Every structure is written in C-alpha cells, then in structure tokens.
Amino acid sequence: MKKNLHAQRLARVPEYIFSQLARSVIDVEAQSKCQVLNFGMGTPDIPPSRLYINKLSQFINDNDAHMYPPYGATLEFAQALINWHQQRFAVTLEKDELLPLLGAKDGVSHLPLALFNEGDEILVPNPGYPAFSGPATMIGAVPIFYNLREENNFRIDLVELEQKITARTKCIWVNFPANPTGQVATLAELEKIINLARRHKLLVIYDNAYSEITFDGFVAPSILEVSGAKEVTVEIGSFSKSFSLAGFRMGWIVGNKEIIAALAKVKSQMDSGLSLPLQRLGAFALNNIDHKWQTEMIATYAQRRNLIADFIKPLGLTFSLPKGGLYIWAKIPDSARDAETFCLQLLQEKHILFTPGSAFGNAGKRFVRVSICGTGPKNLERDL
C-alpha cells in the first residue's frame, strides 16, 4: 500500500478559497469563450508610482543587489519605518520593535508558529481573513470565532468577545479596515480592545494592511497609538495596498519586541529575509511618499466603488459603502439559497465572479465579497 505523502495537519484545513475560485474562472472562460468579470481576488491593479519603479531599477543594479540580505531590517529600512510611523501615527518605535516581512501574509501565517502551542485558543473574527485561522489550525491551536454582525454594523461586540475568553485563550486577531466587510475602527474602539486584552493578559495581533486605503475623509489609526498597546500588541503593515506593490511581497510588523523576536527566530528557519533591492525600495517609498499618485489611487478606487455599487444593486444585493479596504460586503437576496449557490449561478449564467461570504466564516453565508480592484472592476470601469 502506498504511504500517504501528505502531513496529517493538512486535513485540518480546506484548500485556500482563492485557488478554487481561480480554477472555476478558467473552466467557465474555456467553456463559454467569454472573459469573466472577476470581482473575486483583491489584487491591486493600479500601476505603482513610476518614482518607485525607476528607483527599483537602480537598486537592482547596485553591486551588492544579488547578496543575501540580513535576517532582519537593514539600518536604512528600519529608520525609514521608524520615521514613517512617527509622521503618520505619532508612534515611536525602536529598532528591535520592527521586522520586514515577505508581504503581510508572511507575518500572518508565521506568527502562529512563534506564539501558539497545541490547544491554545485564538479569538478570530467571523467573517474574517481565512489566514487568521488556517495556519493556527494546522499547528493544533484552536480558533474561537467572534461574530461581526450586520446588526452591529460589523463592529466588534466587546461583551461577546469577553464571554469567549477562557483560561486557554492566548490571542485576539483584529483587522480594521476589515477584510472582507470594509468596516473601519476608531482609536477609541481600539483602545477598548487593548484594555480588554491587558485585563485578561492576552496578545493582540492587529492587521492594518489597508490603513492607507480609506474613503470619505476617514483616516485609519494605528492600534499602537493606544497608550500601553506595545505591552501586548503587534501590528502588521503592507506595501501591497498602500503602494500597489503586491507582487513584490513587501511588508512589515511592528510593536512588542518579544513577539517580534519570536517571529524573527521562526523566519530565520523559513527564509533568508527581504532582498536588499526591495528593502531599499521600501525605505525609499516610505521616505518619499508620492502624494499625487496616492491621491489619484484613492480617487480611482472610490470611483470604482461607486460604479460597482450601482452595477450590483440590480442583482438584488444590499450593502453599505465601505469607508476602508478594497471590498464591498453585500447581502444576497432572501430568495437565494446561500452565498455559494448564488455565486456559482452568477458565474455560470452571467460570467461574473464574486467571492462567497462563507469563505470568510459561517457568519458570511448570506453575503458576498465584491472586490473593487483587479480585472473585473477595471473592465467594468472601461465599459461604463
């Protein structure tokens, strides 16, 4: 009998939803000979500022560009990240309170190895980014889902959150501007979460990857602005959305230095760090914000958000316009069986792809996530 080649831990998690959706799009396009309007993946398609791309060309040609980078940050990258947080959030960082990442997902997926033991309970938003629970599940930690309910405008219910805390609870995942709901949080709301975590001696991991993608005058805070937050908290940031550099896999984590050191130890076993040209690009971008490009990027996303909202209303979807992130979180018609059936019929009959909300937890079974970036929104914008 042939031995099972897969580790048993893989049986604990389903296939990543977006790899499934990508295959479905390929199949439908092959059968129909029509291009699918793809509102599924959150892929920033607005080209990066030429200021940054031209600099990257220079950095790639540096004499040492081919060399291994340090396992942590270069002095240049560290200082740029420190300066940016001071200017953007008035948050003071030390050099041992930061680490470059190979994209924000690098931190999301490797933090469980650094922090969680088998049997530890992790409070995870429902609906929420699937990677908050998948890697933790694979190592034997236990996701405990807290609900982001429509009647509460998809904000955290602190009473429910506290009721889910047990002696085995280790950490709270928090994400605003939120994927998939587009909800945002004020600094006062984040302060309440930090106070709860400190009271129960819990860690907080704050995914702030969408901090620079906000609309209608809202400006996203950093959770590290809360007094005492660094005692229990790390925050993850990304160049993917803020600078439209998703494919370069560049991000960072800042905050509690003990958590940063633990993650750095894990990553030293997993990779050899962010390349020198990309650290130099990151430092340059943080030190030289192209405000004109950034303003135009946000204006384009806001225009798409509004166009897509008008486009999807006739499908029977109901929603509020998001003030942050790259998605509209929309409720399906009462007549629809569930989100997966609704999305499959839409894909097969109208060649339109949305992500079923159930991909983000069972609280999403009556919702779909509609991306405002990528091939679908771009083609819709052109056609209209």
ZAZAKE-376378 format. One record per residue (C-alpha): residue number from 0; x, y, z. Coordinates in steps of 0.25 Angstrom, whole numbers. Layout:
N
<NUM, <X, Y, Z>>;
...
***
This chain:
384
<0, <0, 0, 0>>;
<1, <5, 14, -4>>;
<2, <8, 22, 8>>;
<3, <1, 36, 10>>;
<4, <10, 46, 5>>;
<5, <3, 58, 12>>;
<6, <5, 62, 26>>;
<7, <-8, 59, 35>>;
<8, <-9, 74, 38>>;
<9, <-13, 77, 24>>;
<10, <-26, 70, 27>>;
<11, <-30, 81, 37>>;
<12, <-31, 92, 27>>;
<13, <-39, 93, 14>>;
<14, <-32, 97, 1>>;
<15, <-30, 112, 0>>;
<16, <-43, 118, -5>>;
<17, <-36, 127, -16>>;
<18, <-28, 115, -22>>;
<19, <-42, 109, -24>>;
<20, <-48, 121, -30>>;
<21, <-37, 123, -40>>;
<22, <-39, 109, -45>>;
<23, <-54, 112, -47>>;
<24, <-51, 124, -55>>;
<25, <-42, 117, -64>>;
<26, <-53, 106, -66>>;
<27, <-64, 116, -69>>;
<28, <-56, 124, -79>>;
<29, <-51, 111, -86>>;
<30, <-66, 107, -87>>;
<31, <-72, 120, -90>>;
<32, <-61, 126, -99>>;
<33, <-65, 139, -91>>;
<34, <-56, 147, -81>>;
<35, <-61, 146, -67>>;
<36, <-63, 159, -60>>;
<37, <-55, 156, -48>>;
<38, <-59, 163, -35>>;
<39, <-52, 151, -26>>;
<40, <-38, 154, -23>>;
<41, <-33, 166, -16>>;
<42, <-22, 169, -26>>;
<43, <-17, 184, -26>>;
<44, <-16, 186, -41>>;
<45, <-13, 201, -41>>;
<46, <1, 202, -46>>;
<47, <11, 207, -35>>;
<48, <17, 221, -36>>;
<49, <28, 222, -47>>;
<50, <36, 229, -36>>;
<51, <37, 215, -29>>;
<52, <39, 206, -41>>;
<53, <50, 215, -46>>;
<54, <57, 214, -33>>;
<55, <56, 199, -32>>;
<56, <63, 198, -46>>;
<57, <74, 206, -39>>;
<58, <74, 197, -27>>;
<59, <74, 184, -35>>;
<60, <87, 189, -42>>;
<61, <94, 192, -29>>;
<62, <107, 184, -28>>;
<63, <102, 176, -15>>;
<64, <88, 174, -20>>;
<65, <90, 159, -22>>;
<66, <95, 157, -8>>;
<67, <88, 151, 4>>;
<68, <80, 162, 12>>;
<69, <81, 162, 27>>;
<70, <71, 153, 34>>;
<71, <65, 166, 40>>;
<72, <64, 180, 35>>;
<73, <75, 188, 29>>;
<74, <78, 201, 36>>;
<75, <72, 209, 25>>;
<76, <59, 201, 24>>;
<77, <58, 201, 40>>;
<78, <60, 216, 40>>;
<79, <50, 219, 29>>;
<80, <39, 210, 36>>;
<81, <42, 217, 49>>;
<82, <41, 231, 43>>;
<83, <28, 227, 35>>;
<84, <21, 222, 48>>;
<85, <25, 235, 55>>;
<86, <20, 244, 44>>;
<87, <7, 236, 40>>;
<88, <3, 232, 54>>;
<89, <12, 239, 64>>;
<90, <16, 225, 69>>;
<91, <30, 224, 74>>;
<92, <38, 211, 70>>;
<93, <51, 205, 74>>;
<94, <59, 197, 64>>;
<95, <56, 184, 72>>;
<96, <41, 187, 70>>;
<97, <41, 184, 55>>;
<98, <43, 174, 45>>;
<99, <42, 174, 30>>;
<100, <33, 163, 24>>;
<101, <31, 156, 11>>;
<102, <17, 162, 10>>;
<103, <7, 164, 21>>;
<104, <3, 149, 19>>;
<105, <17, 145, 23>>;
<106, <14, 150, 37>>;
<107, <0, 145, 38>>;
<108, <4, 131, 34>>;
<109, <17, 130, 43>>;
<110, <12, 137, 55>>;
<111, <5, 124, 60>>;
<112, <18, 116, 59>>;
<113, <24, 127, 68>>;
<114, <13, 129, 78>>;
<115, <3, 117, 79>>;
<116, <4, 104, 85>>;
<117, <-5, 92, 82>>;
<118, <-18, 94, 89>>;
<119, <-17, 109, 91>>;
<120, <-29, 117, 87>>;
<121, <-29, 128, 77>>;
<122, <-40, 138, 76>>;
<123, <-43, 141, 61>>;
<124, <-53, 150, 54>>;
<125, <-65, 143, 47>>;
<126, <-65, 148, 36>>;
<127, <-50, 149, 35>>;
<128, <-38, 147, 26>>;
<129, <-36, 132, 25>>;
<130, <-21, 132, 28>>;
<131, <-25, 137, 42>>;
<132, <-29, 123, 45>>;
<133, <-23, 113, 35>>;
<134, <-9, 113, 40>>;
<135, <-12, 113, 54>>;
<136, <-21, 101, 52>>;
<137, <-10, 93, 45>>;
<138, <-1, 94, 57>>;
<139, <-12, 90, 66>>;
<140, <-17, 103, 72>>;
<141, <-32, 105, 73>>;
<142, <-39, 117, 66>>;
<143, <-50, 122, 74>>;
<144, <-59, 131, 65>>;
<145, <-65, 144, 70>>;
<146, <-76, 150, 61>>;
<147, <-76, 163, 53>>;
<148, <-91, 164, 52>>;
<149, <-99, 172, 42>>;
<150, <-108, 178, 53>>;
<151, <-95, 183, 60>>;
<152, <-90, 189, 46>>;
<153, <-79, 178, 46>>;
<154, <-72, 184, 58>>;
<155, <-67, 176, 70>>;
<156, <-76, 173, 81>>;
<157, <-67, 174, 93>>;
<158, <-77, 167, 102>>;
<159, <-78, 155, 93>>;
<160, <-63, 156, 91>>;
<161, <-60, 155, 106>>;
<162, <-70, 144, 108>>;
<163, <-62, 135, 99>>;
<164, <-49, 137, 107>>;
<165, <-45, 125, 115>>;
<166, <-32, 120, 122>>;
<167, <-27, 115, 109>>;
<168, <-29, 128, 101>>;
<169, <-15, 133, 96>>;
<170, <-18, 144, 86>>;
<171, <-28, 153, 79>>;
<172, <-27, 155, 64>>;
<173, <-33, 169, 60>>;
<174, <-34, 175, 46>>;
<175, <-38, 189, 42>>;
<176, <-40, 194, 31>>;
<177, <-46, 180, 31>>;
<178, <-45, 169, 20>>;
<179, <-56, 165, 16>>;
<180, <-66, 175, 22>>;
<181, <-59, 188, 19>>;
<182, <-63, 193, 33>>;
<183, <-53, 203, 40>>;
<184, <-50, 205, 55>>;
<185, <-47, 218, 62>>;
<186, <-36, 220, 72>>;
<187, <-46, 220, 84>>;
<188, <-51, 206, 79>>;
<189, <-37, 200, 78>>;
<190, <-34, 206, 92>>;
<191, <-45, 197, 98>>;
<192, <-39, 185, 91>>;
<193, <-26, 188, 97>>;
<194, <-31, 190, 111>>;
<195, <-39, 176, 110>>;
<196, <-26, 169, 105>>;
<197, <-18, 175, 116>>;
<198, <-28, 172, 127>>;
<199, <-28, 157, 122>>;
<200, <-13, 157, 119>>;
<201, <-16, 153, 104>>;
<202, <-8, 157, 92>>;
<203, <-14, 165, 81>>;
<204, <-9, 164, 66>>;
<205, <-14, 175, 58>>;
<206, <-15, 174, 43>>;
<207, <-14, 188, 38>>;
<208, <-11, 185, 23>>;
<209, <-22, 194, 18>>;
<210, <-18, 206, 26>>;
<211, <-15, 215, 14>>;
<212, <-28, 211, 6>>;
<213, <-39, 219, 12>>;
<214, <-50, 228, 7>>;
<215, <-60, 239, 10>>;
<216, <-50, 246, 19>>;
<217, <-47, 235, 29>>;
<218, <-33, 233, 33>>;
<219, <-29, 220, 39>>;
<220, <-22, 220, 52>>;
<221, <-11, 210, 57>>;
<222, <-14, 202, 69>>;
<223, <0, 205, 75>>;
<224, <-6, 219, 77>>;
<225, <-13, 214, 89>>;
<226, <-5, 216, 102>>;
<227, <2, 203, 106>>;
<228, <-2, 196, 94>>;
<229, <12, 191, 91>>;
<230, <12, 183, 104>>;
<231, <2, 173, 97>>;
<232, <1, 176, 83>>;
<233, <8, 175, 69>>;
<234, <3, 182, 56>>;
<235, <5, 177, 42>>;
<236, <6, 187, 30>>;
<237, <8, 185, 15>>;
<238, <13, 191, 3>>;
<239, <3, 183, -5>>;
<240, <-8, 192, -4>>;
<241, <-2, 205, 1>>;
<242, <8, 206, -11>>;
<243, <1, 196, -21>>;
<244, <14, 187, -20>>;
<245, <6, 174, -17>>;
<246, <14, 165, -25>>;
<247, <27, 169, -19>>;
<248, <23, 163, -6>>;
<249, <28, 174, 4>>;
<250, <22, 177, 17>>;
<251, <26, 179, 32>>;
<252, <22, 176, 46>>;
<253, <24, 186, 58>>;
<254, <21, 186, 73>>;
<255, <24, 177, 84>>;
<256, <39, 174, 83>>;
<257, <37, 160, 90>>;
<258, <27, 156, 79>>;
<259, <36, 162, 68>>;
<260, <48, 154, 73>>;
<261, <40, 141, 73>>;
<262, <35, 143, 59>>;
<263, <49, 147, 55>>;
<264, <54, 133, 60>>;
<265, <43, 126, 53>>;
<266, <46, 133, 40>>;
<267, <61, 130, 41>>;
<268, <58, 116, 39>>;
<269, <48, 118, 28>>;
<270, <54, 129, 19>>;
<271, <66, 138, 17>>;
<272, <60, 151, 18>>;
<273, <54, 162, 9>>;
<274, <64, 165, -2>>;
<275, <73, 177, -2>>;
<276, <67, 184, -14>>;
<277, <53, 182, -8>>;
<278, <57, 187, 6>>;
<279, <64, 199, -1>>;
<280, <51, 201, -10>>;
<281, <43, 200, 3>>;
<282, <51, 210, 10>>;
<283, <51, 220, -2>>;
<284, <36, 219, -3>>;
<285, <34, 222, 12>>;
<286, <43, 233, 12>>;
<287, <38, 239, -2>>;
<288, <22, 238, -2>>;
<289, <17, 241, -16>>;
<290, <5, 249, -11>>;
<291, <0, 252, -24>>;
<292, <0, 237, -28>>;
<293, <-6, 233, -15>>;
<294, <-18, 243, -16>>;
<295, <-21, 238, -30>>;
<296, <-20, 224, -26>>;
<297, <-31, 226, -15>>;
<298, <-39, 234, -24>>;
<299, <-39, 223, -35>>;
<300, <-43, 213, -24>>;
<301, <-54, 222, -19>>;
<302, <-59, 224, -33>>;
<303, <-59, 209, -35>>;
<304, <-66, 206, -22>>;
<305, <-77, 215, -26>>;
<306, <-79, 210, -40>>;
<307, <-79, 195, -35>>;
<308, <-89, 199, -25>>;
<309, <-98, 203, -36>>;
<310, <-95, 191, -44>>;
<311, <-98, 181, -33>>;
<312, <-111, 187, -28>>;
<313, <-119, 181, -39>>;
<314, <-114, 167, -35>>;
<315, <-122, 169, -22>>;
<316, <-110, 171, -13>>;
<317, <-112, 181, -1>>;
<318, <-100, 187, 5>>;
<319, <-93, 200, 11>>;
<320, <-82, 207, 4>>;
<321, <-69, 203, 11>>;
<322, <-60, 214, 17>>;
<323, <-47, 206, 16>>;
<324, <-41, 194, 9>>;
<325, <-44, 189, -5>>;
<326, <-57, 181, -4>>;
<327, <-72, 183, -3>>;
<328, <-78, 173, 6>>;
<329, <-92, 171, 1>>;
<330, <-104, 163, 6>>;
<331, <-110, 153, -4>>;
<332, <-125, 153, -7>>;
<333, <-135, 146, 2>>;
<334, <-139, 137, -9>>;
<335, <-125, 132, -11>>;
<336, <-121, 118, -5>>;
<337, <-108, 122, 0>>;
<338, <-95, 130, -4>>;
<339, <-88, 119, -11>>;
<340, <-100, 115, -19>>;
<341, <-103, 130, -23>>;
<342, <-88, 132, -27>>;
<343, <-88, 119, -35>>;
<344, <-100, 123, -43>>;
<345, <-95, 137, -45>>;
<346, <-82, 131, -51>>;
<347, <-89, 121, -60>>;
<348, <-100, 129, -65>>;
<349, <-95, 144, -65>>;
<350, <-79, 141, -65>>;
<351, <-78, 150, -52>>;
<352, <-69, 145, -41>>;
<353, <-72, 149, -26>>;
<354, <-65, 142, -14>>;
<355, <-76, 135, -6>>;
<356, <-76, 141, 8>>;
<357, <-76, 127, 14>>;
<358, <-61, 127, 10>>;
<359, <-59, 136, 22>>;
<360, <-66, 128, 32>>;
<361, <-81, 123, 35>>;
<362, <-85, 137, 38>>;
<363, <-83, 141, 23>>;
<364, <-93, 130, 18>>;
<365, <-103, 141, 13>>;
<366, <-92, 150, 8>>;
<367, <-83, 152, -4>>;
<368, <-70, 160, -4>>;
<369, <-68, 169, -17>>;
<370, <-54, 174, -20>>;
<371, <-53, 188, -25>>;
<372, <-39, 185, -31>>;
<373, <-34, 175, -41>>;
<374, <-39, 171, -55>>;
<375, <-54, 171, -53>>;
<376, <-54, 186, -47>>;
<377, <-44, 190, -58>>;
<378, <-53, 185, -69>>;
<379, <-66, 190, -63>>;
<380, <-59, 204, -62>>;
<381, <-55, 203, -76>>;
<382, <-68, 198, -82>>;
<383, <-76, 209, -74>>;
***
